[in-house]
Amino acid sequence: MRRKDREVTDPAEIEAILRRCDVCRLALNDPETGAPYILPLNFGFERQAGRLVLYFHGAAAGRKHQLIAADPHAAFEMDCGHELILDEESGNCSMAYESVIGTGTIGPVPDAERPAALRALMRQYRSETFAYNPAVLPVTVFLKLTVEQLTAKRRPKPGA
């Protein structure tokens, strides 16, 4: 990381950034095009055996499932806290932000873990105790990305 002064390393601070994000951009390897395939997804997260795990849900078919079956390596990016930093006197501008970027392996969520995956998603957007309809579990496809590497950065607005 070039700007070590902006690096966030405390796991609790990283999780706080994740809680403030509302979209995770997932990048998969697409050998057909030779370019990454990127898609925005809703997500949830938790720690399992000290490792960060991201959960996603979505349709049961499509390009992402084909790409994951061919190559489970993935990258992700999330960001939040965007605010323009304008210095009219000097004619410069920049952005305040927080971000988390990482890599890992992704695949289907085992049946026994499906309720935990849905709780993690609900916790991100509603609450841990949100009373979801259990009938959605068998008809919802969940994916799990086990994070192997990540970096987090923060650039606060001056004076914040």
Summary of the structure (lengths in Angstrom):
residues: 160
radius of gyration: 17.5
end to end distance: 22.9
largest distance: 58.9
contacts: 422
relative contact order: 0.24
helix: 26%
strand: 47%
